[in-house]
Amino acid sequence: MAPVVCVQNAYGIGATQRMHAFVDECGRQGIAFVPYFAIAREGTEGGNSGRYEQKLVTMAQKYAVIPAQIRLAWTLVRGPHILAIPGTGNTTHLEENITAGTLRLDESDVNSLTSDE
């Protein structure tokens, strides 16, 4: 029998406090966590579409990026055990995803996106 080394589940802005706790526990136990719907949002399986809440739009403007990049940056800041795998066949989206990995959201922005969920 092998130990659990990775968990994959839906996770992103809007997750429940219970899910945040689960992701944190994975990190404490050295288990990688691979979120899906980190950018597209659960229920929008067709991709990054639809409207964003104003708080996310305002934050994206603050960092001069698009809301999807804020969603991905927030997911990555949750811990070094997070292994995001945003899929895309579009080179523009690939570049946006790579740039999102370099964003450094300040603590108040991270807390703001986490607290209302």
C-alpha positions in Angstrom: 0.0 0.0 0.0 1.3 3.5 -0.9 0.7 6.7 1.0 -1.5 9.5 -0.4 0.9 11.9 -2.1 -1.6 14.1 -4.0 -5.3 15.1 -3.9 -7.2 16.6 -6.8 -10.4 18.5 -6.1 -12.4 21.6 -7.1 -11.0 24.6 -5.3 -10.7 28.3 -5.8 -12.1 31.6 -4.6 -15.5 30.9 -3.3 -14.5 27.6 -1.5 -16.0 26.9 1.9 -14.1 27.3 5.1 -14.2 23.5 5.4 -12.4 23.2 2.0 -9.8 25.8 3.0 -9.1 23.8 6.1 -8.8 20.6 4.1 -6.3 22.2 1.7 -4.3 23.5 4.7 -4.2 20.1 6.2 -2.9 18.6 3.0 -0.1 21.1 3.2 0.7 20.2 6.9 0.8 16.5 6.0 3.1 17.1 2.9 0.3 16.1 0.4 0.2 17.9 -2.9 -3.1 19.5 -3.8 -4.1 19.9 -7.4 -7.1 22.3 -7.7 -9.4 22.4 -10.7 -11.8 25.2 -11.5 -9.2 27.6 -10.0 -9.7 29.9 -12.9 -12.9 28.9 -14.6 -15.0 28.7 -11.4 -17.1 25.7 -10.6 -20.1 25.5 -12.9 -18.3 27.1 -15.8 -16.7 24.0 -17.2 -16.5 25.6 -20.7 -13.7 27.8 -19.5 -13.0 31.3 -18.1 -16.3 32.9 -19.0 -19.0 34.9 -17.4 -19.1 37.9 -15.2 -16.8 38.5 -12.2 -17.8 40.0 -8.9 -16.8 43.7 -8.6 -14.3 43.0 -5.8 -12.3 40.8 -8.2 -12.6 43.2 -11.1 -11.3 46.1 -8.9 -8.4 44.0 -7.6 -7.5 43.0 -11.2 -7.3 46.7 -12.1 -5.1 47.4 -9.1 -2.6 44.8 -10.3 -3.1 45.6 -14.0 -4.1 42.1 -14.9 -7.4 40.3 -15.7 -9.6 38.7 -13.0 -8.6 35.1 -14.1 -5.0 36.0 -13.2 -6.1 37.1 -9.7 -8.0 33.9 -9.2 -5.0 31.8 -10.2 -2.6 34.0 -8.1 -4.9 33.6 -5.1 -4.9 29.8 -5.5 -1.1 29.6 -5.7 -0.6 31.7 -2.6 -2.6 29.2 -0.6 0.6 27.1 -0.2 3.7 25.6 -1.8 1.9 22.3 -2.0 -0.6 23.7 -4.5 0.1 22.4 -8.0 -2.2 24.4 -10.3 -2.7 23.0 -13.8 -4.8 25.5 -15.7 -5.5 24.0 -19.1 -5.4 26.1 -22.3 -4.9 25.7 -26.0 -4.5 29.4 -26.4 -1.1 31.0 -26.2 -2.5 34.3 -24.9 -4.1 32.4 -22.0 -0.9 30.5 -21.4 1.1 33.7 -21.1 -1.6 35.1 -18.7 -1.3 31.9 -16.6 2.4 32.2 -16.4 2.2 35.8 -15.4 -0.3 35.0 -12.7 2.3 32.8 -11.2 4.5 35.8 -10.7 1.9 38.0 -9.1 2.4 38.7 -5.4 -1.0 39.6 -3.9 -0.7 41.6 -0.7 -2.0 40.0 2.5 -5.1 42.2 2.8 -6.1 41.2 -0.8 -5.6 37.5 -0.1 -7.7 37.9 3.1 -10.4 39.8 1.3 -10.8 37.1 -1.3 -10.8 34.4 1.3 -13.0 35.9 4.0 -16.3 36.3 2.2 -16.3 32.7 0.9 
